[in-house]
Amino acid sequence: MLSAADPRPLVAHVVYRFSMGGLENGVVNLINRLPAERWRHAIVALTDIDAGFASRIQRTDVQLLALHKPPGQGLWQFPKLYRLFRDLKPAIVHTRNLGALEAQVPAWAAGVPGRVHGEHGRDADDVDGTNRRHIWMRRVYRHFVHQHIALGGELAGYLRTKIGVPESQLTAIYNGVDHHRFSPATQRQPIPGCPFTDPALWLAGTVGRMQTVKAQPLLAQAFVNALQQQPALRDTLRLVMVGDGPLRAECQAILQQAGVAHLAWLPGARDDVPDVMRGLDCFVLPSLAEGISNTILEAMACGLPVLATRVGASAELVETGRTGWVVSPGQVSEMTEALLKLATNRNLAMAMGQEARLDIERRFSLKSMVDAYTALYGRVLQ
Protein backbone atom coordinates (compact mmCIF):
# COMPACT_ATOMS: atom_id res chain seq x y z
CA MET A 1 0.00 0.00 0.00
CA LEU A 2 1.04 3.60 -0.57
CA SER A 3 1.86 5.65 2.51
CA ALA A 4 0.07 8.96 2.97
CA ALA A 5 3.10 10.17 4.90
CA ASP A 6 5.42 9.65 1.93
CA PRO A 7 6.47 13.14 0.75
CA ARG A 8 7.10 12.07 -2.85
CA PRO A 9 4.41 13.26 -5.31
CA LEU A 10 2.11 10.44 -6.44
CA VAL A 11 1.33 10.00 -10.14
CA ALA A 12 -1.85 8.00 -10.77
CA HIS A 13 -1.67 6.53 -14.28
CA VAL A 14 -5.22 5.85 -15.51
CA VAL A 15 -5.70 3.45 -18.44
CA TYR A 16 -8.68 1.59 -19.82
CA ARG A 17 -7.06 -1.82 -19.41
CA PHE A 18 -3.56 -2.68 -18.20
CA SER A 19 -2.39 -5.56 -20.38
CA MET A 20 -0.04 -6.26 -23.26
CA GLY A 21 0.13 -3.27 -25.59
CA GLY A 22 2.34 -0.43 -26.77
CA LEU A 23 0.62 2.20 -24.62
CA GLU A 24 0.83 0.03 -21.53
CA ASN A 25 4.44 -0.88 -22.24
CA GLY A 26 5.24 2.82 -22.34
CA VAL A 27 3.70 3.22 -18.87
CA VAL A 28 5.88 0.39 -17.57
CA ASN A 29 9.03 1.91 -19.08
CA LEU A 30 8.22 5.29 -17.57
CA ILE A 31 7.52 3.96 -14.08
CA ASN A 32 10.63 1.79 -14.10
CA ARG A 33 12.87 4.69 -15.08
CA LEU A 34 11.53 7.80 -13.39
CA PRO A 35 13.72 8.41 -10.30
CA ALA A 36 12.25 6.41 -7.41
CA GLU A 37 13.40 9.00 -4.92
CA ARG A 38 11.42 11.67 -6.77
CA TRP A 39 8.10 10.02 -7.71
CA ARG A 40 5.56 7.49 -6.47
CA HIS A 41 3.14 5.72 -8.80
CA ALA A 42 -0.24 4.00 -8.88
CA ILE A 43 -1.90 2.34 -11.86
CA VAL A 44 -5.67 2.61 -12.11
CA ALA A 45 -7.24 0.36 -14.77
CA LEU A 46 -10.87 1.22 -15.46
CA THR A 47 -11.46 -2.41 -16.44
CA ASP A 48 -8.88 -5.11 -15.70
CA ILE A 49 -5.21 -5.69 -14.94
CA ASP A 50 -3.21 -8.56 -16.44
CA ALA A 51 -1.08 -9.78 -13.53
CA GLY A 52 1.51 -11.32 -15.85
CA PHE A 53 1.99 -8.07 -17.74
CA ALA A 54 2.02 -6.05 -14.52
CA SER A 55 4.97 -8.15 -13.32
CA ARG A 56 7.12 -6.15 -15.74
CA ILE A 57 7.03 -3.29 -13.24
CA GLN A 58 10.34 -3.53 -11.41
CA ARG A 59 9.37 -1.39 -8.43
CA THR A 60 7.61 -2.84 -5.39
CA ASP A 61 5.92 0.38 -4.26
CA VAL A 62 3.43 0.68 -7.15
CA GLN A 63 -0.22 0.13 -6.26
CA LEU A 64 -2.40 -1.62 -8.88
CA LEU A 65 -6.14 -0.95 -8.86
CA ALA A 66 -8.68 -2.52 -11.26
CA LEU A 67 -12.20 -1.03 -11.25
CA HIS A 68 -13.85 -3.65 -13.53
CA LYS A 69 -15.91 -1.07 -15.41
CA PRO A 70 -18.52 -2.48 -17.82
CA PRO A 71 -18.58 -1.28 -21.46
CA GLY A 72 -19.83 2.24 -22.14
CA GLN A 73 -19.39 5.66 -20.57
CA GLY A 74 -20.26 4.39 -17.13
CA LEU A 75 -21.00 7.73 -15.47
CA TRP A 76 -21.80 5.76 -12.34
CA GLN A 77 -18.05 5.17 -12.06
CA PHE A 78 -17.44 8.87 -11.35
CA PRO A 79 -18.29 8.60 -7.62
CA LYS A 80 -16.00 5.58 -7.31
CA LEU A 81 -13.15 7.44 -9.04
CA TYR A 82 -13.84 10.54 -6.97
CA ARG A 83 -13.51 8.56 -3.73
CA LEU A 84 -10.43 6.80 -5.04
CA PHE A 85 -8.66 10.06 -5.89
CA ARG A 86 -9.66 11.55 -2.53
CA ASP A 87 -8.12 8.53 -0.79
CA LEU A 88 -4.96 8.35 -2.90
CA LYS A 89 -4.41 12.12 -2.96
CA PRO A 90 -2.33 12.02 -6.17
CA ALA A 91 -0.33 15.07 -7.18
CA ILE A 92 -0.96 14.15 -10.83
CA VAL A 93 -3.61 12.09 -12.59
CA HIS A 94 -2.32 11.03 -16.00
CA THR A 95 -5.01 9.52 -18.24
CA ARG A 96 -4.22 7.93 -21.59
CA ASN A 97 -6.38 7.79 -24.71
CA LEU A 98 -10.08 8.39 -25.07
CA GLY A 99 -11.05 5.29 -23.09
CA ALA A 100 -9.64 6.78 -19.87
CA LEU A 101 -10.22 10.50 -20.54
CA GLU A 102 -13.48 10.57 -18.57
CA ALA A 103 -11.47 10.07 -15.36
CA GLN A 104 -10.37 13.70 -15.64
CA VAL A 105 -13.78 14.87 -14.36
CA PRO A 106 -13.64 13.07 -10.99
CA ALA A 107 -9.95 14.04 -10.74
CA TRP A 108 -10.98 17.68 -11.09
CA ALA A 109 -13.82 17.24 -8.58
CA ALA A 110 -11.43 15.59 -6.12
CA GLY A 111 -9.09 18.57 -6.33
CA VAL A 112 -6.16 16.79 -7.96
CA PRO A 113 -3.66 19.62 -8.54
CA GLY A 114 -2.08 18.24 -11.73
CA ARG A 115 -4.17 16.71 -14.52
CA VAL A 116 -2.45 15.32 -17.62
CA HIS A 117 -3.88 13.47 -20.61
CA GLY A 118 -1.93 11.61 -23.28
CA GLU A 119 -3.11 10.71 -26.77
CA HIS A 120 -1.21 7.65 -27.98
CA GLY A 121 -3.03 6.83 -31.20
CA ARG A 122 -6.31 6.50 -33.02
CA ASP A 123 -9.22 4.37 -31.88
CA ALA A 124 -9.90 1.21 -33.89
CA ASP A 125 -13.35 2.53 -34.87
CA ASP A 126 -12.10 6.03 -35.68
CA VAL A 127 -8.83 5.61 -37.54
CA ASP A 128 -8.92 9.07 -39.14
CA GLY A 129 -10.08 10.94 -36.04
CA THR A 130 -13.29 12.25 -37.64
CA ASN A 131 -15.87 10.56 -35.40
CA ARG A 132 -18.06 13.45 -34.27
CA ARG A 133 -18.88 11.92 -30.91
CA HIS A 134 -15.21 11.32 -30.14
CA ILE A 135 -14.32 14.87 -31.16
CA TRP A 136 -17.13 16.24 -28.98
CA MET A 137 -15.98 14.16 -25.99
CA ARG A 138 -12.39 15.33 -26.35
CA ARG A 139 -13.52 18.96 -26.67
CA VAL A 140 -15.65 18.74 -23.53
CA TYR A 141 -13.12 16.90 -21.39
CA ARG A 142 -10.15 19.03 -22.47
CA HIS A 143 -11.33 21.78 -20.13
CA PHE A 144 -10.54 19.54 -17.15
CA VAL A 145 -6.96 18.86 -18.34
CA HIS A 146 -3.95 21.02 -17.53
CA GLN A 147 -1.56 19.50 -20.07
CA HIS A 148 -2.12 17.33 -23.14
CA ILE A 149 0.63 15.03 -24.38
CA ALA A 150 0.63 13.98 -28.03
CA LEU A 151 2.84 11.09 -29.05
CA GLY A 152 4.16 12.66 -32.20
CA GLY A 153 3.61 15.72 -34.34
CA GLU A 154 0.61 14.37 -36.24
CA LEU A 155 -1.43 13.83 -33.07
CA ALA A 156 -0.30 17.22 -31.75
CA GLY A 157 -1.70 18.84 -34.88
CA TYR A 158 -4.97 16.97 -34.46
CA LEU A 159 -5.38 18.09 -30.84
CA ARG A 160 -4.53 21.67 -31.78
CA THR A 161 -6.77 22.04 -34.84
CA LYS A 162 -9.66 19.59 -34.28
CA ILE A 163 -9.96 19.62 -30.49
CA GLY A 164 -8.86 23.17 -29.81
CA VAL A 165 -6.13 22.45 -27.28
CA PRO A 166 -4.12 25.68 -26.78
CA GLU A 167 -0.45 25.57 -27.73
CA SER A 168 0.50 26.36 -24.13
CA GLN A 169 -1.28 23.21 -22.93
CA LEU A 170 0.17 20.86 -25.56
CA THR A 171 3.45 18.93 -25.56
CA ALA A 172 4.65 16.41 -28.14
CA ILE A 173 6.73 13.59 -26.65
CA TYR A 174 8.14 10.65 -28.58
CA ASN A 175 8.32 7.23 -26.98
CA GLY A 176 11.74 5.94 -26.10
CA VAL A 177 13.07 2.44 -26.58
CA ASP A 178 15.51 0.43 -24.47
CA HIS A 179 18.30 0.27 -27.02
CA HIS A 180 20.30 -2.08 -24.81
CA ARG A 181 17.53 -4.68 -24.58
CA PHE A 182 16.64 -4.12 -28.23
CA SER A 183 19.98 -4.27 -29.99
CA PRO A 184 21.22 -5.65 -33.32
CA ALA A 185 22.74 -9.09 -33.73
CA THR A 186 25.98 -9.40 -35.67
CA GLN A 187 24.03 -11.73 -37.95
CA ARG A 188 20.42 -12.84 -37.99
CA GLN A 189 19.65 -15.11 -35.04
CA PRO A 190 17.26 -18.10 -35.31
CA ILE A 191 13.95 -17.31 -33.63
CA PRO A 192 13.18 -20.00 -31.02
CA GLY A 193 10.60 -22.34 -32.50
CA CYS A 194 10.68 -20.81 -35.98
CA PRO A 195 11.19 -23.30 -38.84
CA PHE A 196 13.04 -20.76 -41.01
CA THR A 197 16.64 -21.14 -39.81
CA ASP A 198 18.57 -21.31 -43.10
CA PRO A 199 20.89 -18.24 -43.31
CA ALA A 200 20.10 -18.01 -47.03
CA LEU A 201 16.49 -17.10 -46.29
CA TRP A 202 15.23 -13.50 -45.97
CA LEU A 203 12.57 -12.99 -43.29
CA ALA A 204 10.04 -10.16 -43.29
CA GLY A 205 7.96 -10.01 -40.16
CA THR A 206 5.56 -8.14 -37.94
CA VAL A 207 4.72 -8.19 -34.23
CA GLY A 208 1.48 -6.97 -32.68
CA ARG A 209 -2.06 -7.71 -31.65
CA MET A 210 -4.01 -9.02 -34.63
CA GLN A 211 -6.93 -6.61 -34.56
CA THR A 212 -8.60 -4.50 -37.22
CA VAL A 213 -6.53 -1.34 -36.80
CA LYS A 214 -3.27 -3.28 -37.22
CA ALA A 215 -4.40 -4.64 -40.62
CA GLN A 216 -2.09 -7.68 -40.80
CA PRO A 217 -4.10 -9.22 -43.68
CA LEU A 218 -2.72 -6.44 -45.89
CA LEU A 219 0.78 -7.74 -45.20
CA ALA A 220 -0.29 -11.33 -45.84
CA GLN A 221 -1.71 -10.27 -49.22
CA ALA A 222 1.40 -8.21 -50.06
CA PHE A 223 3.53 -11.28 -49.30
CA VAL A 224 1.37 -13.39 -51.62
CA ASN A 225 1.57 -10.74 -54.34
CA ALA A 226 5.35 -10.47 -54.05
CA LEU A 227 5.74 -14.23 -54.56
CA GLN A 228 3.35 -14.16 -57.51
CA GLN A 229 5.20 -11.27 -59.17
CA GLN A 230 8.64 -12.78 -58.59
CA PRO A 231 8.25 -16.57 -58.22
CA ALA A 232 12.00 -17.01 -57.65
CA LEU A 233 11.53 -15.46 -54.22
CA ARG A 234 9.73 -18.63 -53.11
CA ASP A 235 13.20 -20.02 -52.47
CA THR A 236 14.24 -17.25 -50.07
CA LEU A 237 11.42 -14.95 -48.91
CA ARG A 238 9.60 -15.95 -45.74
CA LEU A 239 6.92 -14.26 -43.61
CA VAL A 240 6.76 -14.18 -39.80
CA MET A 241 3.58 -12.83 -38.15
CA VAL A 242 3.77 -12.80 -34.34
CA GLY A 243 0.64 -11.99 -32.38
CA ASP A 244 -2.85 -13.23 -31.66
CA GLY A 245 -6.33 -11.86 -32.19
CA PRO A 246 -9.34 -11.97 -34.51
CA LEU A 247 -7.29 -11.34 -37.69
CA ARG A 248 -4.96 -14.29 -37.24
CA ALA A 249 -7.37 -16.76 -38.87
CA GLU A 250 -7.95 -14.34 -41.76
CA CYS A 251 -4.21 -14.09 -42.41
CA GLN A 252 -3.88 -17.87 -42.33
CA ALA A 253 -6.76 -18.20 -44.80
CA ILE A 254 -5.16 -15.74 -47.25
CA LEU A 255 -1.87 -17.64 -47.15
CA GLN A 256 -3.57 -21.03 -47.36
CA GLN A 257 -5.71 -20.04 -50.34
CA ALA A 258 -2.63 -18.82 -52.22
CA GLY A 259 -0.77 -22.06 -51.49
CA VAL A 260 2.04 -20.37 -49.56
CA ALA A 261 1.09 -21.15 -45.96
CA HIS A 262 4.23 -23.29 -45.63
CA LEU A 263 6.33 -20.18 -46.36
CA ALA A 264 4.87 -18.28 -43.41
CA TRP A 265 4.96 -18.76 -39.64
CA LEU A 266 2.20 -17.50 -37.36
CA PRO A 267 3.08 -18.70 -33.84
CA GLY A 268 0.60 -16.54 -31.91
CA ALA A 269 1.55 -14.17 -29.11
CA ARG A 270 5.13 -14.17 -27.83
CA ASP A 271 6.84 -12.36 -24.97
CA ASP A 272 10.39 -12.67 -26.39
CA VAL A 273 10.04 -9.74 -28.79
CA PRO A 274 13.78 -8.81 -28.81
CA ASP A 275 14.64 -12.36 -29.91
CA VAL A 276 11.95 -12.21 -32.59
CA MET A 277 13.27 -8.89 -33.91
CA ARG A 278 16.85 -10.19 -34.04
CA GLY A 279 15.58 -13.10 -36.12
CA LEU A 280 14.14 -10.89 -38.88
CA ASP A 281 15.67 -9.11 -41.86
CA CYS A 282 12.88 -6.54 -42.20
CA PHE A 283 10.02 -5.30 -40.02
CA VAL A 284 6.61 -4.42 -41.47
CA LEU A 285 3.77 -2.51 -39.81
CA PRO A 286 0.67 -2.33 -42.07
CA SER A 287 -1.53 -0.42 -39.57
CA LEU A 288 -4.50 1.71 -40.54
CA ALA A 289 -3.82 3.97 -37.54
CA GLU A 290 -1.03 4.48 -35.01
CA GLY A 291 0.22 7.00 -32.52
CA ILE A 292 3.92 6.51 -32.20
CA SER A 293 4.62 2.82 -32.65
CA ASN A 294 6.76 1.10 -30.03
CA THR A 295 7.31 -1.86 -32.34
CA ILE A 296 8.73 0.39 -35.06
CA LEU A 297 11.18 1.84 -32.53
CA GLU A 298 12.07 -1.64 -31.25
CA ALA A 299 12.69 -2.87 -34.80
CA MET A 300 14.85 0.14 -35.60
CA ALA A 301 16.82 -0.42 -32.39
CA CYS A 302 17.48 -3.98 -33.55
CA GLY A 303 18.94 -2.64 -36.80
CA LEU A 304 16.04 -3.52 -39.07
CA PRO A 305 14.75 -1.58 -42.06
CA VAL A 306 11.08 -0.75 -41.55
CA LEU A 307 8.21 -0.85 -44.01
CA ALA A 308 5.30 1.07 -42.48
CA THR A 309 2.12 2.85 -43.48
CA ARG A 310 1.81 6.64 -43.43
CA VAL A 311 -0.30 6.88 -40.28
CA GLY A 312 0.25 8.67 -36.98
CA ALA A 313 3.89 9.38 -36.32
CA SER A 314 5.24 6.53 -38.46
CA ALA A 315 6.49 8.89 -41.16
CA GLU A 316 8.23 10.87 -38.40
CA LEU A 317 10.12 7.72 -37.35
CA VAL A 318 10.88 6.10 -40.72
CA GLU A 319 12.60 8.07 -43.46
CA THR A 320 11.72 6.67 -46.86
CA GLY A 321 14.79 5.62 -48.79
CA ARG A 322 17.11 5.90 -45.77
CA THR A 323 15.72 3.80 -42.91
CA GLY A 324 12.93 2.04 -44.77
CA TRP A 325 9.78 2.81 -46.74
CA VAL A 326 6.53 4.52 -45.80
CA VAL A 327 3.51 3.67 -47.96
CA SER A 328 -0.15 4.65 -48.06
CA PRO A 329 -2.40 2.83 -45.57
CA GLY A 330 -4.58 0.11 -47.03
CA GLN A 331 -2.66 0.03 -50.34
CA VAL A 332 -1.50 -3.55 -50.92
CA SER A 333 0.17 -2.67 -54.22
CA GLU A 334 2.44 -0.06 -52.62
CA MET A 335 3.33 -2.43 -49.79
CA THR A 336 4.10 -5.19 -52.30
CA GLU A 337 6.39 -2.89 -54.29
CA ALA A 338 8.31 -1.77 -51.19
CA LEU A 339 8.60 -5.34 -49.90
CA LEU A 340 10.08 -6.41 -53.24
CA LYS A 341 12.61 -3.55 -53.17
CA LEU A 342 13.91 -4.71 -49.82
CA ALA A 343 13.75 -8.46 -50.45
CA THR A 344 15.67 -8.18 -53.73
CA ASN A 345 18.37 -5.81 -52.46
CA ARG A 346 19.73 -7.18 -49.21
CA ASN A 347 22.65 -4.76 -49.08
CA LEU A 348 20.27 -1.82 -49.28
CA ALA A 349 18.09 -3.35 -46.55
CA MET A 350 21.09 -3.85 -44.26
CA ALA A 351 22.29 -0.29 -44.82
CA MET A 352 18.83 1.04 -43.96
CA GLY A 353 18.81 -1.02 -40.78
CA GLN A 354 22.14 0.45 -39.72
CA GLU A 355 20.83 3.98 -40.26
CA ALA A 356 17.69 3.10 -38.27
CA ARG A 357 19.82 2.02 -35.31
CA LEU A 358 21.72 5.32 -35.39
CA ASP A 359 18.42 7.22 -35.34
CA ILE A 360 17.36 5.36 -32.19
CA GLU A 361 20.58 6.25 -30.41
CA ARG A 362 20.32 9.90 -31.44
CA ARG A 363 16.60 10.64 -31.14
CA PHE A 364 14.55 7.94 -29.43
CA SER A 365 16.35 6.78 -26.30
CA LEU A 366 14.49 6.02 -23.08
CA LYS A 367 16.50 8.73 -21.36
CA SER A 368 15.14 11.35 -23.75
CA MET A 369 11.58 10.17 -23.06
CA VAL A 370 12.02 10.10 -19.27
CA ASP A 371 13.62 13.55 -19.29
CA ALA A 372 10.64 14.92 -21.25
CA TYR A 373 8.07 13.49 -18.83
CA THR A 374 10.09 14.66 -15.82
CA ALA A 375 10.09 18.20 -17.19
CA LEU A 376 6.38 18.10 -18.00
CA TYR A 377 5.34 16.72 -14.59
CA GLY A 378 7.45 19.43 -12.97
CA ARG A 379 5.72 22.14 -15.01
CA VAL A 380 2.29 20.79 -14.12
CA LEU A 381 3.04 20.81 -10.40
CA GLN A 382 4.31 24.37 -10.59
N, C-alpha and C positions, 0 to 999 in steps of 0.2 A: 504493500500500500504506500501511497505518497504521503509524506509528512507535511502537515500544514505549517510546521515550524521551519521547514527548509527555506532558506532565503532565496534560493535560485528561482528565477522566473519559470513558470510552467507553460509549455506549449502544448495545447490540446489539438492533435491532428485528427480532423473529422473526415472520414471517407464513407462511401456507400457500403462497400464490402472490403474487408482486409484479407485478400488472398492473392494468389499468383497473378502478377500483372505488372506492366511497366510503371504505372503510376505508383502502385504500392511498393514496388522495388525502390523507387526514388525516395519514398518516405523512409524506408529501412536504411538506405545509404545516408540520408541526412541525419537521422537519429544516431546512427553508429559513429558519425564523424563530427557532429557539433561538439564542442568542448564540454565534457561532462561536468566540469567544475562551474560552467557558466549557465547551463540550461537543464531543466527537467522536461520530461515528455510523458504524455498520455495519448493513447490511440483510442478514438471513439469510432466504432463501426456502426452505422445506422442499422445494418442487417446482421451479418455474421463475421466471425473471425476464424480463419483457417489456422489451427494451432501449429501445423507443420510449417506453414509459411512464416508465422510469427516467430518461430524459433530462430529465424535469421537475425533477429535483433540481438546484438551482442551485450547490451546493457541489462542489468538485473533490476533497475529501478524504474522501468517503464510499465505503467498500468495499462491493461488491455480491457476495454469495455465494449461488449456487443449488445445492441439494443433490440435486435430481432424485429425490426420494422417490417410490416407487410408492404406489398407493392402499393404505389400511389403516393400522393403528397403526404398523407398521414399527419394532418395538422394536430391531431391528438397527441403526437409525439412532442409538440412544443413544450407542454408543461414538464414532461420527463426530462427533456434537454435543459430546460430552465433550471430545474432542481439540481441536475447533474453539474451544470456550470457554477451554480451557487455553492455547491459542496466542494468542487475541485478548486475553485477560485483561480482559473488560469489567467496568466498575464496576456496570453495570445490564444485565440481560437483560429486555427488555420484549416479552412474547408477546401476541398478539392473537387472540381468538376460540378456540373449541374446537379448531380444526384445528391450532393451533400450541401449545396448552397443554402438550402432552407434553414440550416442550423445557425445561420448568421442572425436570424431574428431572435431566437431565445438567447443567443450570446449577447446581443445588444440589450435585451430586457434584463439579463442577469448582471449587466454592468461590466462585462469583460472589457478591459481598457484597450486591447489591441485586437483588431479583427481583420484577418487576411484571407483572401480567396485566390486559389490558383486554378487556371484553366489549362488542362493538360492535353486536350484534344477534342475532336468532334464526337458527338453521340452517334451510335450506330444507326439510329433512325433519323439523323439530321446531319448527314455528312458534309453538307455545304453551308451549314449554319443559318439556313433561311426559315426554319420552322418558327412561325409567328408566336406560338405559345412559349417556346423556349426563349425567344428574344424578349418577350414581355416579362417572363420570370426573371431573366438576368437584369433587365432594366429596373424592375421593382426592387429586387434584393440588393442591387449595387449600392443603394443608399445606406445600407447597414454595414458596408465594408469600408475599412480605412485604406487598405492597399490591395490592388489586384496584381497577381503575378501571371504573366503569359509565358508559356514555354515556347518561345520563338517569336520572331518578328511578325509572322503571318497572323498568329492569334492576337498579338498586341494590336495590330491594325484592326482586326475584327472588333475587339473590345472598345477601341477608341471610336470607330466610325459607326458601328451597328448598335452598340450598347450604350455609348455615350460616357464611357469612363474618362474622367479628366486625365490629362497627361501627368499631372502631379500625383495621381493616385495609381499610376500604372508602371510596372517594372517588368522588363523582359529578362528572363533567366533561362539559360540553357542547362539541360541536365549534364551531369558529369558522369564519367565512367571510370571504374577502377582499372587503370591501364597496367597494373601489375597482375591482377587476377586475369584480366583479358589481355593477353599478350601473344605476339606471333610465335609460331613454331618455325624452326629452321627449315623444315620441310613438312608437308602435310602429314598429320598424324591420323592413324586409323581411328575412327569413331567406335567406341565400344559397342559391339553388337551389330554394327553395320556390315553388310555383305560386300561393300565396294572398297576393297583394300588394295587393289592393284595400283601401284604408283603411276601407271600409264593413264589411268582414268582421270577425268576432270569433273569435279562435283560442284554443282550449283545447288544451293539449299536455302531454306527459310526456317525460321523459328518463331512460333507465336500461337496464340489461341486461334483455333479454326472457327471463326465466327464471321458473320456477313461483312463487317467493316474491313476485315483483313484480306478478304478476296483471294484466298489461296487457289481457288479453281482457275483464276486467270493465269497463274503461273503454271499450273498443270497443263492448261491448253497451250501456253507458249512453248512449253517443253515438247509437247506433241508436235506442234507446228515446226519447231526447229529440226526435229528428227525427220519430219516429212520433207522439208525443204533441202536438207543436207543429210541423206541417208547414211553417209560414211560416219557421221557422228554417233551412230548406234554403237560403234566399237568403243567409244571413249566417254561420251557425255552421260552423266547420271544425275538423278534428281533426289534430293533429301528434303523431306517435309516433316519437321518436328513440331508436334503440338496435337492437341485433341479438341474436339468440339463438333458442332453440327455439320461443318463443311468437309470433314475428313472423308466421310463416305462418298460425297460428291466428287472429290478429287480422285479417290480410288476408282470410281466408276468411269471418269474421263480417261484415265490411264488404261484401265482394263479394256474399254471399248476400242481404244486405238492400238491395242496389242503391245503396249510398252510397259505394262505394270511391273515386269521383271527388271526394268531399268530404273525403277524408282523405289525408294524406301520411306515408308510412313510409320515410324515406330510408336507414335503417340506422344504424350507429354514426357519430357525429360527434365531432370534438375541439374544435369551436368553441361550447361550451356557453353562454358568455355571450351570443354573438350569437343563439343559438337562444332563450334566455330573453327577450332584449329584443324578439324577434319574436312573443311570445305575449301574450295578454290574461289568461290564467289558467293556473295550473299544477296538474296533477292527479297524485296518487300513490296508486294503488289497492292498495298492497302488502298481503299477508297477514301480514307480519312486518317489523319494522324495529328498528334501534337508535335512533340519532339520525340522521335523514336529511340528508346533505349537500345533496341536490338541493332539498329543501324550503328549507333555509337560503339556497341560491343563488337560488332563485326569489323568496323574500321580499326578498333584497338587491336584486333587480332590480325591486322594486316590484310584484310580482304577488300577487293573492289566491291562496290555496292551498286546494284541495279534497283532503283526505287521509283515510285510514282510521285508526281509533282503535287503532293498534298501536305498541308501543315508546314512544318519546318524542314521537311526532307530536302528540299532544294537549297536550304541554307546549310545543310550538313554535307551533302554530296555535290561535288563540282563536276558537271558533265565534261567528259573528256580528260579529266585529271585524276579523280578518285572514283569514278564510276560513271553511270548514266542515270539520268532522270527522265522518265517518260510520262506521257499523259495517263491519268488514272482510267482504268477500264478499257484501255486500248491494247488488245492482245497482239496486234500486228507490230506495234512499236516495241512491246516487251520482247517479242520474238526476235526482232531485228537486233536489239541491244544484246540479248543473250547470245546470239550467233556471233556478234563482234567479239565478245569476250571469250567464248568457247573456242573460237578459231584463231585467236591470237593470245597465246598464253603469256608471252613476254609482256605484252601490253597490260594484261590483267594483273600480273605480278607487280609491274611498275605502279599501277594505280593503287594497289594494296599498300605498297610502301609509302606512297604519298598520303593515303588515308591515315596510316599510323602516325605520321608526323603531325597531321592536323589534330589528332586526339591529344597528343602531347602538348601542342601549342595552345589549343583553344577549348578543349572539352575535358579537362581533368576534374576529378572530384574536388580537389582543393579550390578550384575556381568556383564551382557550384556552392560549396560550403561557405566560402568567403562572401558570396553574393547574398545568401540567405542570412548570414550573420549580420551583414550591414543592413539588410531590409528589416529584420526583427528589431535591431537597435533603433532604426528610424521610427518604427511603429510605436515602440515604448516611449520614445521621447515626445 
